[in-house]
Amino acid sequence: MSEVEFIIEFSDPTMIEADGYFNEVDSIMSQEKNGYYWMLRTNIFMSDGNISSQMILHLYQNKDIYIEDYIMKKDEVCYCPDLQYLTAWAQQSGWNVPRPSKDLLMADVEFWKYFWETSLIDCPYFDDIYGKREF
């Protein structure tokens, strides 16, 4: 069985130019911002040919990624390969494990708790309530 190939497309010109790699993004942004702290907002579209989703991400100079909006078919809460792919892409590209924004988290706590429990997202809110996960 072959691995599923996901496609990820960014709306932000810096993310497009850097192909999403943190070191490249940081280099571009550090030149533009003259050393000032930066944050990028990008819409992303992800697809594997069968499943597609859209997200709004905030990406920070400290390598944090916050999922600000997530549009997907929620037929099966336990089957969201796009979140798995997003996390794998983030780590391979030099970013931290994605986190849901506070507003997104509060809109569907149980959904995000499942993905925190499976280590596909990080969430300080759940860390505070349930304790740090052990790997």
N, C-alpha and C positions, 0 to 999 in steps of 0.2 A: 504494500500500500504506500503510495507516494504522499509526501507532505503537501498540505494545502498551501497554495500560493496566494497571499493577500497582496492587494495593491493599496498603497496609501498615497493620497494626493493632498497637498497643502495649498491654502489660499494665500498665505503670507509670502511675499517675494524673497525675504531672507531665508525662510525655511526651504523654499524651492531651490534657491541658489546653493544652499549648503546641503541639499538632499537630506535635511533633517538631522545631520550629525552635530552634536553639541559643540565639539571643538571648532568646527567651521562656523557655526552660528555665533559662538562667543567671539571668535576672531573678527567677524564682520561687525558685530554689534559693538565691540570694544573700540573699534576704529570710529564708528559713527557716533558713539556716545562719549568719546574721550574719557573713558574710564568710569563713567557714571553707571549706576545700577540699571539694568535693563529688564524688560519683560516683553514678550511677544504674544500676540493673540492671533491664532490661526484657526480657520475652519478646516477640518479634515474630512475626507471622504475615504472610506475603506470598503473594499469589496474583494470577494474571492470567486466571483462569478455566480454564486448562489445567494450569498448573504451580503447585504450592504448596510452600512451605518454611517451616520454623520455625527461629528462631535465638534465642539468648540473647546480648544485647549488654550490655557495660559501657560507659557513656558518661561521660566525664570533663570537668571544668571547663576543661581545656586544649584541648578540642574533639576529643580522641582518642576513637575508637570501637574497642573490641576485641570480636571475635566469639568468644564463649566456647563456644558449642555451635551446631551446624549440622545440621539434620535435613532431608534431601532425598532424592529419588530420584537415584541417581548412575548412570543409564544411560549418559550421555555426559558424560565429564569436561569436555569442551570446550564443552558447552552448558549453562550455568548462568545464564540471564537474570536470575535473582533476585539474584545477586552484582553483575551489571552495574547492575541497578536500585538495589540498596542503595547502591552507590558514587555513582551519580548523585543519589539522594535525599540522601545525606549531604552532598555538596558543595553542592547547591542549598539545603540547610537550614542551612548555616553550620558543619558539622562537617568534620573531616579525613577523608581516605580511610581506610576501615576496615582493621583489621589482625586477623589471626587471633591468638588467645591462644597462648602457648608450648605448652601441652598440646595444643591443637587442631592446631597446626602439626606437632608431633612425631608425632601420630597418622597423618598423611598428608602427608608433606613434598612429594612429587611433585605432588599435587593443588594445594596452595597455591603451589608454585613456578610452575606454569602461570599462575595468576591474578596472581602478582607480575610475571611476564614481560609480561603483557598490560596491566599497570598498573591492574588492577581492585582490587588490594589493595596496601597498603604492608607491608613486612616488614623491620625492621632486621636480622634474622638473615640474610636473603638479601643485603641490602645489604653486610653484612660479608663474606660468602663470595664474592659475584660482583661486587661494586662497585656504586656508585650507577647507577641507570638514567638514561640521557640522553633527554630528551624533545625 
